[in-house]
Structures are given as C-alpha cells and as structure tokens.
Amino acid sequence: MATATEYKKFILEQLNLLDSITCKAMMGEYLLYYNDVLFGGIYDNRLLVKIVDTNKKYNMNEQTPYKTAKPMYLVDDVDNKELLKEIVIETCKGLLIKK
C-alpha cells in the first residue's frame, strides 16, 4: 500500500516548525531530509525515523518500512509539532555522530 498524498501533505505541515525539510518520492513512499540529512520517511501512511542512540529516549516502537528494510522507529504522536521537531533534531544529531 502506498502512502496517500493527503497524509504526506499532513506530515509536511506537521514538520513546518523546521526549516530545510525536504521530501523525495520513492516508489510510492517518501524519504524525508532535514538539512540534507536523511532521517526517515513516510511509509504506508506511517512516519518512521531511523534508530539512533539520541532518539531512544522517546520510547518509540520499532517497525519495518518494507520487507527487506532495517527496523525504524514509528512516530505515533504526529499531532504534536513540538515533539516532532525534537525527534527530528535528535535523530539527525545521532546520524551525524555516526558519520
């Protein structure tokens, strides 16, 4: 099942507290970048972020975006813009540390 365009628009609206969010279509789903760092995506109408040490404190559940993919964290409180902003920033921090 591909992500609905309306859900993608909703998630991008929820992320509008962050500058430099970009979204790239990929086989019916969407990859999300913050300041050119790939931090997650929208898969089957779910917002998922990469698992890193800096975002473990949010106690999110692991889910797989598609069959052969690595697990990611499901962001289930997509209505809380402040929390979303914090999760994205912390995820990107962790990804930059890993590099």
Buried (B, 14 or more C-beta within 10 A) or exposed (E): EEBEEEBBEBBBEBBEEBEEBEBEEEEEBBBBBBBEBBBBBBBBBBBBBBBBEBBEEBEBEEBEBEEEEEEBBBBEEBEEBEBBBBBBBBBBBBBEEEE
